[in-house]
């Protein structure tokens, strides 16, 4: 359940990565608004990927 939820969050964040810069930050003329958005989004994607892959185990062959 946590894996599918975190993967869904990654997809939502990917959609936001297209929507926010062109809609929300469109009138912002400074760089730090965009920098803050990309920093927070990057950290959230990393956290979601860690949650999605924490149950992965190496298989013996």
PDB file with SEQRES, HELIX, SHEET and CRYST1 records, atoms N, CA, C and O in Angstrom:
SEQRES   1 A   61  UNK UNK UNK UNK UNK UNK UNK UNK UNK UNK UNK UNK UNK          
SEQRES   2 A   61  UNK UNK UNK UNK UNK UNK UNK UNK UNK UNK UNK UNK UNK          
SEQRES   3 A   61  UNK UNK UNK UNK UNK UNK UNK UNK UNK UNK UNK UNK UNK          
SEQRES   4 A   61  UNK UNK UNK UNK UNK UNK UNK UNK UNK UNK UNK UNK UNK          
SEQRES   5 A   61  UNK UNK UNK UNK UNK UNK UNK UNK UNK                          
HELIX    1 AA1 UNK A    2  UNK A   19  1                                  18    
HELIX    2 AA2 UNK A   20  UNK A   24  3                                   5    
HELIX    3 AA3 UNK A   31  UNK A   53  1                                  23    
CRYST1    1.000    1.000    1.000  90.00  90.00  90.00 P 1           1          
ATOM      1  N   UNK A   1       0.822  -1.198   0.000  1.00  0.00           N  
ATOM      2  CA  UNK A   1       0.000   0.000   0.000  1.00  0.00           C  
ATOM      3  C   UNK A   1       0.865   1.261   0.000  1.00  0.00           C  
ATOM      4  O   UNK A   1       0.605   2.196  -0.757  1.00  0.00           O  
ATOM      5  N   UNK A   2       1.881   1.282   0.842  1.00  0.00           N  
ATOM      6  CA  UNK A   2       2.754   2.461   0.902  1.00  0.00           C  
ATOM      7  C   UNK A   2       3.516   2.636  -0.399  1.00  0.00           C  
ATOM      8  O   UNK A   2       3.788   3.762  -0.817  1.00  0.00           O  
ATOM      9  N   UNK A   3       3.863   1.527  -1.043  1.00  0.00           N  
ATOM     10  CA  UNK A   3       4.610   1.606  -2.299  1.00  0.00           C  
ATOM     11  C   UNK A   3       3.770   2.237  -3.394  1.00  0.00           C  
ATOM     12  O   UNK A   3       4.249   3.120  -4.105  1.00  0.00           O  
ATOM     13  N   UNK A   4       2.533   1.804  -3.542  1.00  0.00           N  
ATOM     14  CA  UNK A   4       1.683   2.379  -4.588  1.00  0.00           C  
ATOM     15  C   UNK A   4       1.325   3.833  -4.283  1.00  0.00           C  
ATOM     16  O   UNK A   4       1.197   4.651  -5.195  1.00  0.00           O  
ATOM     17  N   UNK A   5       1.166   4.148  -3.005  1.00  0.00           N  
ATOM     18  CA  UNK A   5       0.882   5.534  -2.631  1.00  0.00           C  
ATOM     19  C   UNK A   5       2.068   6.448  -2.910  1.00  0.00           C  
ATOM     20  O   UNK A   5       1.897   7.568  -3.390  1.00  0.00           O  
ATOM     21  N   UNK A   6       3.267   5.968  -2.608  1.00  0.00           N  
ATOM     22  CA  UNK A   6       4.442   6.805  -2.858  1.00  0.00           C  
ATOM     23  C   UNK A   6       4.711   6.956  -4.352  1.00  0.00           C  
ATOM     24  O   UNK A   6       5.166   8.012  -4.790  1.00  0.00           O  
ATOM     25  N   UNK A   7       4.439   5.922  -5.134  1.00  0.00           N  
ATOM     26  CA  UNK A   7       4.593   6.049  -6.587  1.00  0.00           C  
ATOM     27  C   UNK A   7       3.558   6.999  -7.169  1.00  0.00           C  
ATOM     28  O   UNK A   7       3.844   7.731  -8.116  1.00  0.00           O  
ATOM     29  N   UNK A   8       2.361   6.986  -6.606  1.00  0.00           N  
ATOM     30  CA  UNK A   8       1.338   7.951  -7.034  1.00  0.00           C  
ATOM     31  C   UNK A   8       1.783   9.374  -6.687  1.00  0.00           C  
ATOM     32  O   UNK A   8       1.544  10.307  -7.453  1.00  0.00           O  
ATOM     33  N   UNK A   9       2.423   9.533  -5.545  1.00  0.00           N  
ATOM     34  CA  UNK A   9       2.938  10.854  -5.155  1.00  0.00           C  
ATOM     35  C   UNK A   9       4.027  11.325  -6.113  1.00  0.00           C  
ATOM     36  O   UNK A   9       4.105  12.513  -6.425  1.00  0.00           O  
ATOM     37  N   UNK A  10       4.860  10.413  -6.579  1.00  0.00           N  
ATOM     38  CA  UNK A  10       5.895  10.781  -7.553  1.00  0.00           C  
ATOM     39  C   UNK A  10       5.251  11.272  -8.844  1.00  0.00           C  
ATOM     40  O   UNK A  10       5.712  12.249  -9.434  1.00  0.00           O  
ATOM     41  N   UNK A  11       4.192  10.605  -9.285  1.00  0.00           N  
ATOM     42  CA  UNK A  11       3.493  11.045 -10.499  1.00  0.00           C  
ATOM     43  C   UNK A  11       2.847  12.408 -10.298  1.00  0.00           C  
ATOM     44  O   UNK A  11       2.884  13.251 -11.194  1.00  0.00           O  
ATOM     45  N   UNK A  12       2.260  12.628  -9.134  1.00  0.00           N  
ATOM     46  CA  UNK A  12       1.662  13.934  -8.842  1.00  0.00           C  
ATOM     47  C   UNK A  12       2.736  15.018  -8.826  1.00  0.00           C  
ATOM     48  O   UNK A  12       2.530  16.111  -9.353  1.00  0.00           O  
ATOM     49  N   UNK A  13       3.884  14.711  -8.219  1.00  0.00           N  
ATOM     50  CA  UNK A  13       4.981  15.685  -8.200  1.00  0.00           C  
ATOM     51  C   UNK A  13       5.502  15.956  -9.604  1.00  0.00           C  
ATOM     52  O   UNK A  13       5.876  17.086  -9.916  1.00  0.00           O  
ATOM     53  N   UNK A  14       5.532  14.929 -10.457  1.00  0.00           N  
ATOM     54  CA  UNK A  14       5.979  15.124 -11.840  1.00  0.00           C  
ATOM     55  C   UNK A  14       5.028  16.046 -12.590  1.00  0.00           C  
ATOM     56  O   UNK A  14       5.468  16.891 -13.369  1.00  0.00           O  
ATOM     57  N   UNK A  15       3.742  15.892 -12.365  1.00  0.00           N  
ATOM     58  CA  UNK A  15       2.768  16.781 -13.002  1.00  0.00           C  
ATOM     59  C   UNK A  15       2.926  18.205 -12.469  1.00  0.00           C  
ATOM     60  O   UNK A  15       2.842  19.173 -13.226  1.00  0.00           O  
ATOM     61  N   UNK A  16       3.154  18.322 -11.157  1.00  0.00           N  
ATOM     62  CA  UNK A  16       3.365  19.650 -10.578  1.00  0.00           C  
ATOM     63  C   UNK A  16       4.627  20.313 -11.117  1.00  0.00           C  
ATOM     64  O   UNK A  16       4.690  21.539 -11.213  1.00  0.00           O  
ATOM     65  N   UNK A  17       5.622  19.520 -11.467  1.00  0.00           N  
ATOM     66  CA  UNK A  17       6.862  20.079 -12.028  1.00  0.00           C  
ATOM     67  C   UNK A  17       6.615  20.740 -13.378  1.00  0.00           C  
ATOM     68  O   UNK A  17       7.370  21.627 -13.776  1.00  0.00           O  
ATOM     69  N   UNK A  18       5.588  20.329 -14.077  1.00  0.00           N  
ATOM     70  CA  UNK A  18       5.209  21.005 -15.316  1.00  0.00           C  
ATOM     71  C   UNK A  18       4.248  22.157 -15.061  1.00  0.00           C  
ATOM     72  O   UNK A  18       4.335  23.197 -15.713  1.00  0.00           O  
ATOM     73  N   UNK A  19       3.338  21.975 -14.122  1.00  0.00           N  
ATOM     74  CA  UNK A  19       2.287  22.973 -13.908  1.00  0.00           C  
ATOM     75  C   UNK A  19       2.774  24.198 -13.144  1.00  0.00           C  
ATOM     76  O   UNK A  19       2.483  25.327 -13.539  1.00  0.00           O  
ATOM     77  N   UNK A  20       3.499  23.994 -12.072  1.00  0.00           N  
ATOM     78  CA  UNK A  20       3.867  25.118 -11.200  1.00  0.00           C  
ATOM     79  C   UNK A  20       4.756  26.147 -11.897  1.00  0.00           C  
ATOM     80  O   UNK A  20       4.461  27.339 -11.802  1.00  0.00           O  
ATOM     81  N   UNK A  21       5.818  25.760 -12.585  1.00  0.00           N  
ATOM     82  CA  UNK A  21       6.652  26.799 -13.206  1.00  0.00           C  
ATOM     83  C   UNK A  21       5.923  27.633 -14.267  1.00  0.00           C  
ATOM     84  O   UNK A  21       6.227  28.812 -14.447  1.00  0.00           O  
ATOM     85  N   UNK A  22       4.975  27.028 -14.959  1.00  0.00           N  
ATOM     86  CA  UNK A  22       4.303  27.753 -16.037  1.00  0.00           C  
ATOM     87  C   UNK A  22       3.040  28.466 -15.592  1.00  0.00           C  
ATOM     88  O   UNK A  22       2.611  29.411 -16.256  1.00  0.00           O  
ATOM     89  N   UNK A  23       2.428  28.044 -14.484  1.00  0.00           N  
ATOM     90  CA  UNK A  23       1.192  28.684 -14.035  1.00  0.00           C  
ATOM     91  C   UNK A  23       1.403  29.519 -12.786  1.00  0.00           C  
ATOM     92  O   UNK A  23       1.068  30.704 -12.767  1.00  0.00           O  
ATOM     93  N   UNK A  24       1.951  28.919 -11.749  1.00  0.00           N  
ATOM     94  CA  UNK A  24       2.051  29.603 -10.461  1.00  0.00           C  
ATOM     95  C   UNK A  24       3.222  30.583 -10.440  1.00  0.00           C  
ATOM     96  O   UNK A  24       3.075  31.719  -9.991  1.00  0.00           O  
ATOM     97  N   UNK A  25       4.371  30.150 -10.920  1.00  0.00           N  
ATOM     98  CA  UNK A  25       5.572  30.988 -10.864  1.00  0.00           C  
ATOM     99  C   UNK A  25       5.783  31.802 -12.140  1.00  0.00           C  
ATOM    100  O   UNK A  25       6.874  32.325 -12.368  1.00  0.00           O  
ATOM    101  N   UNK A  26       4.767  31.910 -12.957  1.00  0.00           N  
ATOM    102  CA  UNK A  26       4.879  32.595 -14.243  1.00  0.00           C  
ATOM    103  C   UNK A  26       5.192  34.087 -14.068  1.00  0.00           C  
ATOM    104  O   UNK A  26       5.981  34.642 -14.834  1.00  0.00           O  
ATOM    105  N   UNK A  27       4.593  34.730 -13.087  1.00  0.00           N  
ATOM    106  CA  UNK A  27       4.795  36.170 -12.896  1.00  0.00           C  
ATOM    107  C   UNK A  27       5.915  36.498 -11.922  1.00  0.00           C  
ATOM    108  O   UNK A  27       6.181  37.671 -11.659  1.00  0.00           O  
ATOM    109  N   UNK A  28       6.569  35.491 -11.388  1.00  0.00           N  
ATOM    110  CA  UNK A  28       7.642  35.705 -10.421  1.00  0.00           C  
ATOM    111  C   UNK A  28       8.938  35.988 -11.165  1.00  0.00           C  
ATOM    112  O   UNK A  28       9.406  35.161 -11.948  1.00  0.00           O  
ATOM    113  N   UNK A  29       9.515  37.155 -10.920  1.00  0.00           N  
ATOM    114  CA  UNK A  29      10.711  37.573 -11.645  1.00  0.00           C  
ATOM    115  C   UNK A  29      12.005  37.296 -10.891  1.00  0.00           C  
ATOM    116  O   UNK A  29      13.082  37.667 -11.357  1.00  0.00           O  
ATOM    117  N   UNK A  30      11.915  36.653  -9.739  1.00  0.00           N  
ATOM    118  CA  UNK A  30      13.110  36.351  -8.968  1.00  0.00           C  
ATOM    119  C   UNK A  30      13.418  34.865  -9.056  1.00  0.00           C  
ATOM    120  O   UNK A  30      12.537  34.050  -9.327  1.00  0.00           O  
ATOM    121  N   UNK A  31      14.656  34.530  -8.828  1.00  0.00           N  
ATOM    122  CA  UNK A  31      15.084  33.143  -8.979  1.00  0.00           C  
ATOM    123  C   UNK A  31      14.801  32.307  -7.751  1.00  0.00           C  
ATOM    124  O   UNK A  31      14.674  31.089  -7.875  1.00  0.00           O  
ATOM    125  N   UNK A  32      14.694  32.895  -6.571  1.00  0.00           N  
ATOM    126  CA  UNK A  32      14.607  32.106  -5.348  1.00  0.00           C  
ATOM    127  C   UNK A  32      13.259  31.400  -5.179  1.00  0.00           C  
ATOM    128  O   UNK A  32      13.200  30.384  -4.486  1.00  0.00           O  
ATOM    129  N   UNK A  33      12.191  31.888  -5.774  1.00  0.00           N  
ATOM    130  CA  UNK A  33      10.917  31.167  -5.731  1.00  0.00           C  
ATOM    131  C   UNK A  33      11.003  29.856  -6.484  1.00  0.00           C  
ATOM    132  O   UNK A  33      10.539  28.818  -6.011  1.00  0.00           O  
ATOM    133  N   UNK A  34      11.594  29.915  -7.645  1.00  0.00           N  
ATOM    134  CA  UNK A  34      11.787  28.709  -8.442  1.00  0.00           C  
ATOM    135  C   UNK A  34      12.781  27.765  -7.774  1.00  0.00           C  
ATOM    136  O   UNK A  34      12.583  26.550  -7.772  1.00  0.00           O  
ATOM    137  N   UNK A  35      13.840  28.320  -7.211  1.00  0.00           N  
ATOM    138  CA  UNK A  35      14.848  27.509  -6.542  1.00  0.00           C  
ATOM    139  C   UNK A  35      14.243  26.766  -5.353  1.00  0.00           C  
ATOM    140  O   UNK A  35      14.529  25.586  -5.148  1.00  0.00           O  
ATOM    141  N   UNK A  36      13.418  27.444  -4.579  1.00  0.00           N  
ATOM    142  CA  UNK A  36      12.758  26.816  -3.435  1.00  0.00           C  
ATOM    143  C   UNK A  36      11.824  25.709  -3.889  1.00  0.00           C  
ATOM    144  O   UNK A  36      11.791  24.637  -3.285  1.00  0.00           O  
ATOM    145  N   UNK A  37      11.062  25.958  -4.950  1.00  0.00           N  
ATOM    146  CA  UNK A  37      10.158  24.931  -5.464  1.00  0.00           C  
ATOM    147  C   UNK A  37      10.912  23.693  -5.913  1.00  0.00           C  
ATOM    148  O   UNK A  37      10.533  22.580  -5.548  1.00  0.00           O  
ATOM    149  N   UNK A  38      11.973  23.857  -6.697  1.00  0.00           N  
ATOM    150  CA  UNK A  38      12.708  22.711  -7.210  1.00  0.00           C  
ATOM    151  C   UNK A  38      13.446  21.974  -6.101  1.00  0.00           C  
ATOM    152  O   UNK A  38      13.582  20.752  -6.162  1.00  0.00           O  
ATOM    153  N   UNK A  39      13.925  22.691  -5.090  1.00  0.00           N  
ATOM    154  CA  UNK A  39      14.598  22.042  -3.963  1.00  0.00           C  
ATOM    155  C   UNK A  39      13.621  21.192  -3.162  1.00  0.00           C  
ATOM    156  O   UNK A  39      13.912  20.038  -2.849  1.00  0.00           O  
ATOM    157  N   UNK A  40      12.477  21.751  -2.834  1.00  0.00           N  
ATOM    158  CA  UNK A  40      11.472  21.011  -2.063  1.00  0.00           C  
ATOM    159  C   UNK A  40      10.941  19.828  -2.870  1.00  0.00           C  
ATOM    160  O   UNK A  40      10.767  18.737  -2.328  1.00  0.00           O  
ATOM    161  N   UNK A  41      10.685  20.035  -4.146  1.00  0.00           N  
ATOM    162  CA  UNK A  41      10.188  18.953  -4.991  1.00  0.00           C  
ATOM    163  C   UNK A  41      11.216  17.836  -5.118  1.00  0.00           C  
ATOM    164  O   UNK A  41      10.856  16.659  -5.074  1.00  0.00           O  
ATOM    165  N   UNK A  42      12.469  18.181  -5.271  1.00  0.00           N  
ATOM    166  CA  UNK A  42      13.515  17.162  -5.357  1.00  0.00           C  
ATOM    167  C   UNK A  42      13.618  16.330  -4.093  1.00  0.00           C  
ATOM    168  O   UNK A  42      13.761  15.109  -4.157  1.00  0.00           O  
ATOM    169  N   UNK A  43      13.546  16.984  -2.948  1.00  0.00           N  
ATOM    170  CA  UNK A  43      13.594  16.253  -1.678  1.00  0.00           C  
ATOM    171  C   UNK A  43      12.371  15.349  -1.534  1.00  0.00           C  
ATOM    172  O   UNK A  43      12.498  14.212  -1.080  1.00  0.00           O  
ATOM    173  N   UNK A  44      11.193  15.836  -1.914  1.00  0.00           N  
ATOM    174  CA  UNK A  44       9.982  15.020  -1.820  1.00  0.00           C  
ATOM    175  C   UNK A  44      10.035  13.806  -2.738  1.00  0.00           C  
ATOM    176  O   UNK A  44       9.577  12.729  -2.355  1.00  0.00           O  
ATOM    177  N   UNK A  45      10.582  13.956  -3.936  1.00  0.00           N  
ATOM    178  CA  UNK A  45      10.726  12.812  -4.850  1.00  0.00           C  
ATOM    179  C   UNK A  45      11.687  11.787  -4.270  1.00  0.00           C  
ATOM    180  O   UNK A  45      11.439  10.585  -4.363  1.00  0.00           O  
ATOM    181  N   UNK A  46      12.776  12.243  -3.675  1.00  0.00           N  
ATOM    182  CA  UNK A  46      13.723  11.317  -3.046  1.00  0.00           C  
ATOM    183  C   UNK A  46      13.059  10.564  -1.909  1.00  0.00           C  
ATOM    184  O   UNK A  46      13.237   9.353  -1.781  1.00  0.00           O  
ATOM    185  N   UNK A  47      12.296  11.263  -1.084  1.00  0.00           N  
ATOM    186  CA  UNK A  47      11.605  10.604   0.034  1.00  0.00           C  
ATOM    187  C   UNK A  47      10.591   9.588  -0.484  1.00  0.00           C  
ATOM    188  O   UNK A  47      10.501   8.480   0.045  1.00  0.00           O  
ATOM    189  N   UNK A  48       9.834   9.951  -1.507  1.00  0.00           N  
ATOM    190  CA  UNK A  48       8.854   9.015  -2.076  1.00  0.00           C  
ATOM    191  C   UNK A  48       9.538   7.786  -2.661  1.00  0.00           C  
ATOM    192  O   UNK A  48       9.037   6.672  -2.513  1.00  0.00           O  
ATOM    193  N   UNK A  49      10.668   7.974  -3.320  1.00  0.00           N  
ATOM    194  CA  UNK A  49      11.390   6.831  -3.881  1.00  0.00           C  
ATOM    195  C   UNK A  49      11.977   5.937  -2.798  1.00  0.00           C  
ATOM    196  O   UNK A  49      12.014   4.717  -2.959  1.00  0.00           O  
ATOM    197  N   UNK A  50      12.432   6.518  -1.710  1.00  0.00           N  
ATOM    198  CA  UNK A  50      12.935   5.707  -0.594  1.00  0.00           C  
ATOM    199  C   UNK A  50      11.800   4.876   0.002  1.00  0.00           C  
ATOM    200  O   UNK A  50      11.988   3.699   0.310  1.00  0.00           O  
ATOM    201  N   UNK A  51      10.639   5.477   0.163  1.00  0.00           N  
ATOM    202  CA  UNK A  51       9.493   4.736   0.696  1.00  0.00           C  
ATOM    203  C   UNK A  51       9.080   3.626  -0.261  1.00  0.00           C  
ATOM    204  O   UNK A  51       8.748   2.523   0.174  1.00  0.00           O  
ATOM    205  N   UNK A  52       9.097   3.908  -1.559  1.00  0.00           N  
ATOM    206  CA  UNK A  52       8.671   2.913  -2.544  1.00  0.00           C  
ATOM    207  C   UNK A  52       9.639   1.744  -2.635  1.00  0.00           C  
ATOM    208  O   UNK A  52       9.229   0.628  -2.954  1.00  0.00           O  
ATOM    209  N   UNK A  53      10.915   1.978  -2.359  1.00  0.00           N  
ATOM    210  CA  UNK A  53      11.906   0.918  -2.561  1.00  0.00           C  
ATOM    211  C   UNK A  53      12.473   0.354  -1.268  1.00  0.00           C  
ATOM    212  O   UNK A  53      13.422  -0.428  -1.317  1.00  0.00           O  
ATOM    213  N   UNK A  54      11.941   0.712  -0.141  1.00  0.00           N  
ATOM    214  CA  UNK A  54      12.523   0.240   1.117  1.00  0.00           C  
ATOM    215  C   UNK A  54      12.299  -1.244   1.352  1.00  0.00           C  
ATOM    216  O   UNK A  54      13.028  -1.854   2.135  1.00  0.00           O  
ATOM    217  N   UNK A  55      11.314  -1.840   0.699  1.00  0.00           N  
ATOM    218  CA  UNK A  55      11.061  -3.270   0.867  1.00  0.00           C  
ATOM    219  C   UNK A  55      11.772  -4.126  -0.176  1.00  0.00           C  
ATOM    220  O   UNK A  55      11.646  -5.351  -0.157  1.00  0.00           O  
ATOM    221  N   UNK A  56      12.510  -3.503  -1.079  1.00  0.00           N  
ATOM    222  CA  UNK A  56      13.250  -4.266  -2.072  1.00  0.00           C  
ATOM    223  C   UNK A  56      14.387  -5.012  -1.385  1.00  0.00           C  
ATOM    224  O   UNK A  56      15.101  -4.446  -0.557  1.00  0.00           O  
ATOM    225  N   UNK A  57      14.544  -6.250  -1.725  1.00  0.00           N  
ATOM    226  CA  UNK A  57      15.612  -7.065  -1.162  1.00  0.00           C  
ATOM    227  C   UNK A  57      16.380  -7.722  -2.307  1.00  0.00           C  
ATOM    228  O   UNK A  57      15.824  -8.010  -3.367  1.00  0.00           O  
ATOM    229  N   UNK A  58      17.636  -7.945  -2.072  1.00  0.00           N  
ATOM    230  CA  UNK A  58      18.452  -8.621  -3.067  1.00  0.00           C  
ATOM    231  C   UNK A  58      18.099 -10.096  -3.073  1.00  0.00           C  
ATOM    232  O   UNK A  58      18.008 -10.720  -2.016  1.00  0.00           O  
ATOM    233  N   UNK A  59      17.903 -10.653  -4.248  1.00  0.00           N  
ATOM    234  CA  UNK A  59      17.520 -12.043  -4.370  1.00  0.00           C  
ATOM    235  C   UNK A  59      18.761 -12.906  -4.565  1.00  0.00           C  
ATOM    236  O   UNK A  59      19.682 -12.533  -5.292  1.00  0.00           O  
ATOM    237  N   UNK A  60      18.773 -14.051  -3.915  1.00  0.00           N  
ATOM    238  CA  UNK A  60      19.855 -15.020  -4.114  1.00  0.00           C  
ATOM    239  C   UNK A  60      19.602 -15.784  -5.385  1.00  0.00           C  
ATOM    240  O   UNK A  60      18.464 -16.146  -5.686  1.00  0.00           O  
ATOM    241  N   UNK A  61      20.657 -16.032  -6.133  1.00  0.00           N  
ATOM    242  CA  UNK A  61      20.488 -16.784  -7.383  1.00  0.00           C  
ATOM    243  C   UNK A  61      21.058 -18.152  -7.229  1.00  0.00           C  
ATOM    244  O   UNK A  61      21.018 -18.946  -8.169  1.00  0.00           O  
TER     245      UNK A  61                                                      
END                                                                             
